[in-house]
Amino acid sequence: MKDLLQVQDYLFSYADVGDWEGEEEQVAETLNELIHQAWGLLPEDLDCETIDEIINGIWEHLRGDTALLEADFEELSDWVTHYIHSSLDEQI
């Protein structure tokens, strides 16, 4: 139940993302935008455990990936949309 959680609980500060050679703030900002996008795509009636798993999976897939700095935001956004839809399909 999405209303029992808050997107803010999943957001990153620049200190949370690790060493990105001075680009930590940009990585955190991009990651947070992707998390907000993903949050908006999740159904309201999705259980908390699944939401947690899906949102945390974004970081698991992208951590250490230079795409967070090198890819266009539109490409990352498309990836998140695909990731969310694929994850939800697996739940069915």
Backbone as XML, in Angstrom:
<?xml version="1.0"?>
<chain id="A" units="angstrom">
  <residue number="1" name="MET">
    <atom name="N" x="0.833" y="-1.175" z="0.000"/>
    <atom name="CA" x="0.000" y="0.000" z="0.000"/>
    <atom name="C" x="0.883" y="1.245" z="0.000"/>
  </residue>
  <residue number="2" name="LYS">
    <atom name="N" x="0.910" y="1.849" z="-1.141"/>
    <atom name="CA" x="1.800" y="2.985" z="-1.389"/>
    <atom name="C" x="1.570" y="4.135" z="-0.403"/>
  </residue>
  <residue number="3" name="ASP">
    <atom name="N" x="0.351" y="4.306" z="0.052"/>
    <atom name="CA" x="0.067" y="5.413" z="0.962"/>
    <atom name="C" x="0.697" y="5.229" z="2.345"/>
  </residue>
  <residue number="4" name="LEU">
    <atom name="N" x="1.224" y="4.053" z="2.627"/>
    <atom name="CA" x="1.906" y="3.807" z="3.902"/>
    <atom name="C" x="3.390" y="4.171" z="3.840"/>
  </residue>
  <residue number="5" name="LEU">
    <atom name="N" x="3.880" y="4.440" z="2.637"/>
    <atom name="CA" x="5.286" y="4.782" z="2.432"/>
    <atom name="C" x="5.405" y="6.211" z="1.914"/>
  </residue>
  <residue number="6" name="GLN">
    <atom name="N" x="6.623" y="6.734" z="1.965"/>
    <atom name="CA" x="6.892" y="8.065" z="1.426"/>
    <atom name="C" x="8.107" y="7.988" z="0.509"/>
  </residue>
  <residue number="7" name="VAL">
    <atom name="N" x="8.016" y="8.637" z="-0.630"/>
    <atom name="CA" x="9.120" y="8.624" z="-1.584"/>
    <atom name="C" x="10.398" y="9.193" z="-0.959"/>
  </residue>
  <residue number="8" name="GLN">
    <atom name="N" x="10.260" y="10.122" z="-0.037"/>
    <atom name="CA" x="11.420" y="10.739" z="0.607"/>
    <atom name="C" x="12.306" y="9.719" z="1.314"/>
  </residue>
  <residue number="9" name="ASP">
    <atom name="N" x="11.714" y="8.624" z="1.741"/>
    <atom name="CA" x="12.490" y="7.588" z="2.429"/>
    <atom name="C" x="13.474" y="6.888" z="1.500"/>
  </residue>
  <residue number="10" name="TYR">
    <atom name="N" x="13.294" y="7.036" z="0.207"/>
    <atom name="CA" x="14.139" y="6.355" z="-0.774"/>
    <atom name="C" x="15.147" y="7.282" z="-1.455"/>
  </residue>
  <residue number="11" name="LEU">
    <atom name="N" x="15.057" y="8.564" z="-1.191"/>
    <atom name="CA" x="15.924" y="9.527" z="-1.870"/>
    <atom name="C" x="17.336" y="9.523" z="-1.305"/>
  </residue>
  <residue number="12" name="PHE">
    <atom name="N" x="18.280" y="9.942" z="-2.133"/>
    <atom name="CA" x="19.696" y="9.928" z="-1.793"/>
    <atom name="C" x="20.233" y="11.334" z="-1.611"/>
  </residue>
  <residue number="13" name="SER">
    <atom name="N" x="21.176" y="11.485" z="-0.689"/>
    <atom name="CA" x="21.960" y="12.715" z="-0.602"/>
    <atom name="C" x="23.270" y="12.433" z="-1.310"/>
  </residue>
  <residue number="14" name="TYR">
    <atom name="N" x="24.036" y="13.471" z="-1.551"/>
    <atom name="CA" x="25.316" y="13.259" z="-2.238"/>
    <atom name="C" x="26.242" y="12.364" z="-1.422"/>
  </residue>
  <residue number="15" name="ALA">
    <atom name="N" x="26.068" y="12.342" z="-0.101"/>
    <atom name="CA" x="26.918" y="11.512" z="0.757"/>
    <atom name="C" x="26.539" y="10.027" z="0.666"/>
  </residue>
  <residue number="16" name="ASP">
    <atom name="N" x="25.344" y="9.740" z="0.206"/>
    <atom name="CA" x="24.858" y="8.358" z="0.141"/>
    <atom name="C" x="25.347" y="7.584" z="-1.081"/>
  </residue>
  <residue number="17" name="VAL">
    <atom name="N" x="25.746" y="8.291" z="-2.134"/>
    <atom name="CA" x="26.019" y="7.614" z="-3.410"/>
    <atom name="C" x="27.446" y="7.118" z="-3.552"/>
  </residue>
  <residue number="18" name="GLY">
    <atom name="N" x="28.316" y="7.482" z="-2.633"/>
    <atom name="CA" x="29.699" y="7.039" z="-2.719"/>
    <atom name="C" x="30.549" y="8.004" z="-3.531"/>
  </residue>
  <residue number="19" name="ASP">
    <atom name="N" x="31.719" y="7.557" z="-3.912"/>
    <atom name="CA" x="32.674" y="8.409" z="-4.619"/>
    <atom name="C" x="32.411" y="8.393" z="-6.119"/>
  </residue>
  <residue number="20" name="TRP">
    <atom name="N" x="32.123" y="9.550" z="-6.650"/>
    <atom name="CA" x="31.917" y="9.738" z="-8.085"/>
    <atom name="C" x="32.848" y="10.824" z="-8.617"/>
  </residue>
  <residue number="21" name="GLU">
    <atom name="N" x="34.015" y="10.924" z="-8.020"/>
    <atom name="CA" x="35.056" y="11.853" z="-8.448"/>
    <atom name="C" x="34.532" y="13.282" z="-8.595"/>
  </residue>
  <residue number="22" name="GLY">
    <atom name="N" x="33.855" y="13.748" z="-7.567"/>
    <atom name="CA" x="33.357" y="15.117" z="-7.541"/>
    <atom name="C" x="31.986" y="15.312" z="-8.151"/>
  </residue>
  <residue number="23" name="GLU">
    <atom name="N" x="31.400" y="14.265" z="-8.665"/>
    <atom name="CA" x="30.085" y="14.355" z="-9.315"/>
    <atom name="C" x="28.970" y="13.769" z="-8.451"/>
  </residue>
  <residue number="24" name="GLU">
    <atom name="N" x="29.227" y="13.606" z="-7.161"/>
    <atom name="CA" x="28.265" y="12.976" z="-6.258"/>
    <atom name="C" x="26.919" y="13.710" z="-6.237"/>
  </residue>
  <residue number="25" name="GLU">
    <atom name="N" x="26.960" y="15.037" z="-6.255"/>
    <atom name="CA" x="25.722" y="15.807" z="-6.205"/>
    <atom name="C" x="24.872" y="15.562" z="-7.456"/>
  </residue>
  <residue number="26" name="GLN">
    <atom name="N" x="25.516" y="15.521" z="-8.617"/>
    <atom name="CA" x="24.799" y="15.258" z="-9.869"/>
    <atom name="C" x="24.216" y="13.849" z="-9.884"/>
  </residue>
  <residue number="27" name="VAL">
    <atom name="N" x="24.989" y="12.883" z="-9.415"/>
    <atom name="CA" x="24.508" y="11.492" z="-9.369"/>
    <atom name="C" x="23.296" y="11.391" z="-8.456"/>
  </residue>
  <residue number="28" name="ALA">
    <atom name="N" x="23.364" y="11.999" z="-7.278"/>
    <atom name="CA" x="22.237" y="11.957" z="-6.337"/>
    <atom name="C" x="21.011" y="12.637" z="-6.931"/>
  </residue>
  <residue number="29" name="GLU">
    <atom name="N" x="21.211" y="13.771" z="-7.592"/>
    <atom name="CA" x="20.088" y="14.492" z="-8.185"/>
    <atom name="C" x="19.424" y="13.664" z="-9.292"/>
  </residue>
  <residue number="30" name="THR">
    <atom name="N" x="20.227" y="13.082" z="-10.169"/>
    <atom name="CA" x="19.691" y="12.248" z="-11.245"/>
    <atom name="C" x="18.961" y="11.039" z="-10.675"/>
  </residue>
  <residue number="31" name="LEU">
    <atom name="N" x="19.581" y="10.385" z="-9.734"/>
    <atom name="CA" x="18.979" y="9.216" z="-9.112"/>
    <atom name="C" x="17.649" y="9.571" z="-8.444"/>
  </residue>
  <residue number="32" name="ASN">
    <atom name="N" x="17.597" y="10.688" z="-7.759"/>
    <atom name="CA" x="16.362" y="11.106" z="-7.097"/>
    <atom name="C" x="15.259" y="11.423" z="-8.102"/>
  </residue>
  <residue number="33" name="GLU">
    <atom name="N" x="15.623" y="12.022" z="-9.234"/>
    <atom name="CA" x="14.627" y="12.284" z="-10.266"/>
    <atom name="C" x="14.066" y="10.966" z="-10.813"/>
  </residue>
  <residue number="34" name="LEU">
    <atom name="N" x="14.935" y="9.982" z="-10.988"/>
    <atom name="CA" x="14.494" y="8.675" z="-11.475"/>
    <atom name="C" x="13.595" y="7.978" z="-10.455"/>
  </residue>
  <residue number="35" name="ILE">
    <atom name="N" x="13.923" y="8.123" z="-9.185"/>
    <atom name="CA" x="13.102" y="7.525" z="-8.128"/>
    <atom name="C" x="11.721" y="8.181" z="-8.089"/>
  </residue>
  <residue number="36" name="HIS">
    <atom name="N" x="11.673" y="9.495" z="-8.234"/>
    <atom name="CA" x="10.377" y="10.186" z="-8.274"/>
    <atom name="C" x="9.549" y="9.707" z="-9.469"/>
  </residue>
  <residue number="37" name="GLN">
    <atom name="N" x="10.197" y="9.542" z="-10.606"/>
    <atom name="CA" x="9.502" y="9.053" z="-11.790"/>
    <atom name="C" x="8.956" y="7.652" z="-11.536"/>
  </residue>
  <residue number="38" name="ALA">
    <atom name="N" x="9.792" y="6.785" z="-10.995"/>
    <atom name="CA" x="9.379" y="5.408" z="-10.707"/>
    <atom name="C" x="8.215" y="5.394" z="-9.727"/>
  </residue>
  <residue number="39" name="TRP">
    <atom name="N" x="8.295" y="6.222" z="-8.718"/>
    <atom name="CA" x="7.239" y="6.293" z="-7.703"/>
    <atom name="C" x="5.897" y="6.604" z="-8.352"/>
  </residue>
  <residue number="40" name="GLY">
    <atom name="N" x="5.909" y="7.528" z="-9.286"/>
    <atom name="CA" x="4.677" y="7.901" z="-9.970"/>
    <atom name="C" x="4.100" y="6.791" z="-10.830"/>
  </residue>
  <residue number="41" name="LEU">
    <atom name="N" x="4.937" y="5.852" z="-11.247"/>
    <atom name="CA" x="4.482" y="4.746" z="-12.090"/>
    <atom name="C" x="3.938" y="3.562" z="-11.293"/>
  </residue>
  <residue number="42" name="LEU">
    <atom name="N" x="4.214" y="3.542" z="-10.003"/>
    <atom name="CA" x="3.784" y="2.413" z="-9.172"/>
    <atom name="C" x="2.309" y="2.527" z="-8.809"/>
  </residue>
  <residue number="43" name="PRO">
    <atom name="N" x="1.572" y="1.441" z="-8.909"/>
    <atom name="CA" x="0.152" y="1.464" z="-8.544"/>
    <atom name="C" x="-0.038" y="1.763" z="-7.052"/>
  </residue>
  <residue number="44" name="GLU">
    <atom name="N" x="-1.112" y="2.421" z="-6.739"/>
    <atom name="CA" x="-1.416" y="2.791" z="-5.353"/>
    <atom name="C" x="-1.648" y="1.576" z="-4.462"/>
  </residue>
  <residue number="45" name="ASP">
    <atom name="N" x="-2.144" y="0.490" z="-5.036"/>
    <atom name="CA" x="-2.484" y="-0.686" z="-4.230"/>
    <atom name="C" x="-1.357" y="-1.720" z="-4.155"/>
  </residue>
  <residue number="46" name="LEU">
    <atom name="N" x="-0.171" y="-1.372" z="-4.639"/>
    <atom name="CA" x="0.968" y="-2.280" z="-4.589"/>
    <atom name="C" x="1.452" y="-2.427" z="-3.147"/>
  </residue>
  <residue number="47" name="ASP">
    <atom name="N" x="1.785" y="-3.652" z="-2.750"/>
    <atom name="CA" x="2.188" y="-3.872" z="-1.362"/>
    <atom name="C" x="3.553" y="-3.235" z="-1.072"/>
  </residue>
  <residue number="48" name="CYS">
    <atom name="N" x="3.771" y="-2.906" z="0.169"/>
    <atom name="CA" x="4.976" y="-2.179" z="0.617"/>
    <atom name="C" x="6.261" y="-2.931" z="0.300"/>
  </residue>
  <residue number="49" name="GLU">
    <atom name="N" x="6.242" y="-4.235" z="0.474"/>
    <atom name="CA" x="7.447" y="-5.034" z="0.222"/>
    <atom name="C" x="7.860" y="-4.957" z="-1.241"/>
  </residue>
  <residue number="50" name="THR">
    <atom name="N" x="6.894" y="-5.024" z="-2.133"/>
    <atom name="CA" x="7.188" y="-4.947" z="-3.558"/>
    <atom name="C" x="7.676" y="-3.557" z="-3.935"/>
  </residue>
  <residue number="51" name="ILE">
    <atom name="N" x="7.052" y="-2.540" z="-3.406"/>
    <atom name="CA" x="7.501" y="-1.171" z="-3.664"/>
    <atom name="C" x="8.946" y="-1.009" z="-3.215"/>
  </residue>
  <residue number="52" name="ASP">
    <atom name="N" x="9.242" y="-1.462" z="-2.035"/>
    <atom name="CA" x="10.588" y="-1.373" z="-1.486"/>
    <atom name="C" x="11.593" y="-2.086" z="-2.397"/>
  </residue>
  <residue number="53" name="GLU">
    <atom name="N" x="11.241" y="-3.271" z="-2.814"/>
    <atom name="CA" x="12.101" y="-4.074" z="-3.678"/>
    <atom name="C" x="12.352" y="-3.373" z="-5.020"/>
  </residue>
  <residue number="54" name="ILE">
    <atom name="N" x="11.315" y="-2.843" z="-5.624"/>
    <atom name="CA" x="11.431" y="-2.193" z="-6.927"/>
    <atom name="C" x="12.242" y="-0.904" z="-6.826"/>
  </residue>
  <residue number="55" name="ILE">
    <atom name="N" x="11.908" y="-0.053" z="-5.881"/>
    <atom name="CA" x="12.616" y="1.234" z="-5.762"/>
    <atom name="C" x="14.081" y="1.003" z="-5.411"/>
  </residue>
  <residue number="56" name="ASN">
    <atom name="N" x="14.360" y="0.119" z="-4.486"/>
    <atom name="CA" x="15.752" y="-0.170" z="-4.146"/>
    <atom name="C" x="16.497" y="-0.811" z="-5.310"/>
  </residue>
  <residue number="57" name="GLY">
    <atom name="N" x="15.783" y="-1.504" z="-6.164"/>
    <atom name="CA" x="16.387" y="-2.128" z="-7.333"/>
    <atom name="C" x="16.954" y="-1.124" z="-8.318"/>
  </residue>
  <residue number="58" name="ILE">
    <atom name="N" x="16.413" y="0.078" z="-8.343"/>
    <atom name="CA" x="16.942" y="1.114" z="-9.238"/>
    <atom name="C" x="18.399" y="1.390" z="-8.889"/>
  </residue>
  <residue number="59" name="TRP">
    <atom name="N" x="18.672" y="1.602" z="-7.607"/>
    <atom name="CA" x="20.044" y="1.845" z="-7.180"/>
    <atom name="C" x="20.914" y="0.612" z="-7.407"/>
  </residue>
  <residue number="60" name="GLU">
    <atom name="N" x="20.369" y="-0.552" z="-7.133"/>
    <atom name="CA" x="21.134" y="-1.791" z="-7.322"/>
    <atom name="C" x="21.574" y="-1.948" z="-8.778"/>
  </residue>
  <residue number="61" name="HIS">
    <atom name="N" x="20.719" y="-1.567" z="-9.709"/>
    <atom name="CA" x="21.057" y="-1.676" z="-11.120"/>
    <atom name="C" x="22.005" y="-0.576" z="-11.589"/>
  </residue>
  <residue number="62" name="LEU">
    <atom name="N" x="21.897" y="0.606" z="-11.022"/>
    <atom name="CA" x="22.658" y="1.751" z="-11.530"/>
    <atom name="C" x="23.897" y="2.108" z="-10.721"/>
  </residue>
  <residue number="63" name="ARG">
    <atom name="N" x="24.051" y="1.559" z="-9.537"/>
    <atom name="CA" x="25.189" y="1.948" z="-8.701"/>
    <atom name="C" x="26.497" y="1.626" z="-9.406"/>
  </residue>
  <residue number="64" name="GLY">
    <atom name="N" x="27.354" y="2.604" z="-9.447"/>
    <atom name="CA" x="28.643" y="2.445" z="-10.089"/>
    <atom name="C" x="28.591" y="2.524" z="-11.603"/>
  </residue>
  <residue number="65" name="ASP">
    <atom name="N" x="27.406" y="2.682" z="-12.178"/>
    <atom name="CA" x="27.262" y="2.734" z="-13.622"/>
    <atom name="C" x="27.458" y="4.176" z="-14.100"/>
  </residue>
  <residue number="66" name="THR">
    <atom name="N" x="28.412" y="4.366" z="-14.976"/>
    <atom name="CA" x="28.700" y="5.717" z="-15.466"/>
    <atom name="C" x="27.541" y="6.305" z="-16.273"/>
  </residue>
  <residue number="67" name="ALA">
    <atom name="N" x="26.554" y="5.481" z="-16.608"/>
    <atom name="CA" x="25.383" y="5.984" z="-17.322"/>
    <atom name="C" x="24.700" y="7.097" z="-16.530"/>
  </residue>
  <residue number="68" name="LEU">
    <atom name="N" x="24.804" y="7.055" z="-15.211"/>
    <atom name="CA" x="24.201" y="8.113" z="-14.396"/>
    <atom name="C" x="24.776" y="9.482" z="-14.725"/>
  </residue>
  <residue number="69" name="LEU">
    <atom name="N" x="25.984" y="9.515" z="-15.257"/>
    <atom name="CA" x="26.618" y="10.775" z="-15.641"/>
    <atom name="C" x="26.672" y="10.971" z="-17.152"/>
  </residue>
  <residue number="70" name="GLU">
    <atom name="N" x="26.765" y="9.897" z="-17.878"/>
    <atom name="CA" x="27.031" y="9.995" z="-19.315"/>
    <atom name="C" x="25.784" y="9.925" z="-20.189"/>
  </residue>
  <residue number="71" name="ALA">
    <atom name="N" x="24.774" y="9.228" z="-19.768"/>
    <atom name="CA" x="23.569" y="9.056" z="-20.592"/>
    <atom name="C" x="22.677" y="10.284" z="-20.506"/>
  </residue>
  <residue number="72" name="ASP">
    <atom name="N" x="21.921" y="10.506" z="-21.569"/>
    <atom name="CA" x="20.902" y="11.553" z="-21.534"/>
    <atom name="C" x="19.849" y="11.151" z="-20.511"/>
  </residue>
  <residue number="73" name="PHE">
    <atom name="N" x="19.261" y="12.151" z="-19.864"/>
    <atom name="CA" x="18.239" y="11.829" z="-18.867"/>
    <atom name="C" x="17.083" y="11.082" z="-19.506"/>
  </residue>
  <residue number="74" name="GLU">
    <atom name="N" x="16.774" y="11.395" z="-20.745"/>
    <atom name="CA" x="15.674" y="10.719" z="-21.434"/>
    <atom name="C" x="15.940" y="9.216" z="-21.549"/>
  </residue>
  <residue number="75" name="GLU">
    <atom name="N" x="17.184" y="8.836" z="-21.803"/>
    <atom name="CA" x="17.532" y="7.411" z="-21.878"/>
    <atom name="C" x="17.351" y="6.740" z="-20.518"/>
  </residue>
  <residue number="76" name="LEU">
    <atom name="N" x="17.800" y="7.412" z="-19.467"/>
    <atom name="CA" x="17.643" y="6.872" z="-18.115"/>
    <atom name="C" x="16.169" y="6.772" z="-17.750"/>
  </residue>
  <residue number="77" name="SER">
    <atom name="N" x="15.413" y="7.774" z="-18.137"/>
    <atom name="CA" x="13.979" y="7.789" z="-17.878"/>
    <atom name="C" x="13.290" y="6.633" z="-18.589"/>
  </residue>
  <residue number="78" name="ASP">
    <atom name="N" x="13.668" y="6.392" z="-19.829"/>
    <atom name="CA" x="13.104" y="5.261" z="-20.573"/>
    <atom name="C" x="13.461" y="3.940" z="-19.889"/>
  </residue>
  <residue number="79" name="TRP">
    <atom name="N" x="14.706" y="3.846" z="-19.408"/>
    <atom name="CA" x="15.122" y="2.627" z="-18.714"/>
    <atom name="C" x="14.271" y="2.400" z="-17.464"/>
  </residue>
  <residue number="80" name="VAL">
    <atom name="N" x="14.043" y="3.463" z="-16.689"/>
    <atom name="CA" x="13.242" y="3.337" z="-15.461"/>
    <atom name="C" x="11.820" y="2.893" z="-15.798"/>
  </residue>
  <residue number="81" name="THR">
    <atom name="N" x="11.242" y="3.483" z="-16.830"/>
    <atom name="CA" x="9.888" y="3.092" z="-17.226"/>
    <atom name="C" x="9.848" y="1.607" z="-17.581"/>
  </residue>
  <residue number="82" name="HIS">
    <atom name="N" x="10.806" y="1.163" z="-18.375"/>
    <atom name="CA" x="10.878" y="-0.258" z="-18.741"/>
    <atom name="C" x="11.101" y="-1.127" z="-17.501"/>
  </residue>
  <residue number="83" name="TYR">
    <atom name="N" x="12.005" y="-0.712" z="-16.627"/>
    <atom name="CA" x="12.303" y="-1.460" z="-15.404"/>
    <atom name="C" x="11.045" y="-1.610" z="-14.535"/>
  </residue>
  <residue number="84" name="ILE">
    <atom name="N" x="10.307" y="-0.531" z="-14.349"/>
    <atom name="CA" x="9.092" y="-0.573" z="-13.525"/>
    <atom name="C" x="8.068" y="-1.515" z="-14.147"/>
  </residue>
  <residue number="85" name="HIS">
    <atom name="N" x="7.828" y="-1.366" z="-15.446"/>
    <atom name="CA" x="6.834" y="-2.223" z="-16.108"/>
    <atom name="C" x="7.250" y="-3.693" z="-16.057"/>
  </residue>
  <residue number="86" name="SER">
    <atom name="N" x="8.523" y="-3.967" z="-16.273"/>
    <atom name="CA" x="9.020" y="-5.346" z="-16.200"/>
    <atom name="C" x="8.874" y="-5.913" z="-14.789"/>
  </residue>
  <residue number="87" name="SER">
    <atom name="N" x="9.218" y="-5.105" z="-13.804"/>
    <atom name="CA" x="9.107" y="-5.542" z="-12.409"/>
    <atom name="C" x="7.664" y="-5.819" z="-12.033"/>
  </residue>
  <residue number="88" name="LEU">
    <atom name="N" x="6.762" y="-4.979" z="-12.492"/>
    <atom name="CA" x="5.340" y="-5.193" z="-12.189"/>
    <atom name="C" x="4.811" y="-6.424" z="-12.909"/>
  </residue>
  <residue number="89" name="ASP">
    <atom name="N" x="5.270" y="-6.653" z="-14.137"/>
    <atom name="CA" x="4.852" y="-7.845" z="-14.874"/>
    <atom name="C" x="5.284" y="-9.118" z="-14.153"/>
  </residue>
  <residue number="90" name="GLU">
    <atom name="N" x="6.447" y="-9.092" z="-13.525"/>
    <atom name="CA" x="6.936" y="-10.246" z="-12.776"/>
    <atom name="C" x="6.075" y="-10.537" z="-11.553"/>
  </residue>
  <residue number="91" name="GLN">
    <atom name="N" x="5.391" y="-9.538" z="-11.053"/>
    <atom name="CA" x="4.543" y="-9.688" z="-9.863"/>
    <atom name="C" x="3.232" y="-10.392" z="-10.177"/>
  </residue>
  <residue number="92" name="ILE">
    <atom name="N" x="2.864" y="-10.398" z="-11.438"/>
    <atom name="CA" x="1.553" y="-10.959" z="-11.832"/>
    <atom name="C" x="1.608" y="-12.467" z="-11.874"/>
  </residue>
</chain>
